Amino acid sequence: GRDRIGGIAKIRAHAKQLTDRLQKEMPGLGYPSVTPAGNDTPIVAYQLKDAAVTSKKLRDAKIAATIIESEKRLRLSVSVFNTQQDIDRVLNVLS
C-alpha cells in the first residue's frame, strides 16, 4: 500500500538527484545532452565526439554504460544502488 508508494517516490527522487547532476555537469565536459529537460526516467543520453575513446575510458574504469557507436551516443542509467560518488567517478573518468 502506502509505504510502497512512498518508497517508489524516494527511489525516483534519488535517481533524479543523480540524473540532474549529470545533466548539469556533462555538457560542460563536452558531452551535450540529448535527453529532454524535465525527463523523469533514470536514463540520460549524451552526444559523443569519439565513441571508441569514451567506450575505452568507461571500460577501463569498470563503469557500466551503453554506447551506441552508430549514433555516437552515450546512455547512462542510474538506480537505487548508485551514489553521488558513482557520479563523481563518471565525471572524473570523462573529464
C-alpha positions in Angstrom: 0.0 0.0 0.0 1.1 3.4 1.1 4.7 2.5 2.2 5.4 1.0 -1.2 4.3 4.2 -3.0 6.4 6.3 -0.6 9.4 4.0 -1.3 8.9 4.4 -5.1 8.8 8.2 -4.7 12.0 8.1 -2.7 13.7 6.0 -5.3 12.6 8.3 -8.1 13.8 11.4 -6.1 17.2 9.7 -5.5 17.6 8.9 -9.2 16.5 12.4 -10.2 19.2 13.9 -7.9 21.8 11.8 -9.8 20.5 12.5 -13.3 20.1 16.2 -12.6 23.7 16.3 -11.6 24.8 14.5 -14.8 22.5 16.8 -16.9 24.2 19.9 -15.2 27.8 18.7 -15.5 28.2 16.5 -18.6 27.6 19.3 -21.2 30.5 21.3 -19.6 32.8 18.3 -20.2 31.9 18.3 -23.9 29.0 15.8 -23.8 25.9 17.7 -25.0 22.7 16.1 -23.6 20.2 14.6 -26.0 17.8 13.8 -23.1 14.9 16.4 -23.0 14.9 18.7 -19.9 12.5 17.5 -17.3 12.6 13.9 -18.4 11.6 11.7 -15.5 13.4 8.5 -16.4 16.6 7.4 -14.7 18.3 7.2 -18.1 20.1 10.1 -19.7 21.9 10.3 -23.0 24.7 12.4 -24.4 26.3 13.1 -27.8 29.8 11.8 -28.2 32.7 13.1 -30.3 34.5 9.8 -30.2 32.6 6.7 -29.2 35.6 4.4 -29.2 37.7 6.7 -26.8 34.7 7.2 -24.5 34.0 3.4 -24.5 37.6 2.6 -23.6 37.7 5.2 -20.7 34.5 3.8 -19.2 35.5 0.1 -19.7 39.0 0.8 -18.1 37.3 2.4 -15.1 34.8 -0.5 -14.9 31.8 1.8 -15.3 28.8 0.2 -16.9 27.2 2.4 -19.7 25.7 1.9 -23.1 27.4 3.3 -26.1 25.6 3.4 -29.4 28.5 3.8 -31.8 26.4 4.3 -34.9 24.7 7.3 -33.3 27.8 8.5 -31.3 25.7 8.4 -28.2 26.3 7.5 -24.6 23.5 6.3 -22.4 23.8 6.3 -18.6 21.3 4.7 -16.3 21.1 5.2 -12.5 19.5 3.0 -9.9 18.7 3.0 -6.2 22.2 1.5 -5.7 24.1 4.4 -7.3 25.5 7.2 -5.2 26.9 10.7 -5.7 30.4 9.0 -5.5 29.4 7.0 -8.6 28.6 10.2 -10.4 31.9 11.7 -9.3 33.7 8.7 -10.9 31.8 9.1 -14.2 32.5 12.8 -14.3 36.2 12.3 -13.4 36.7 9.5 -16.0 35.1 11.5 -18.7 36.7 14.9 -17.9 
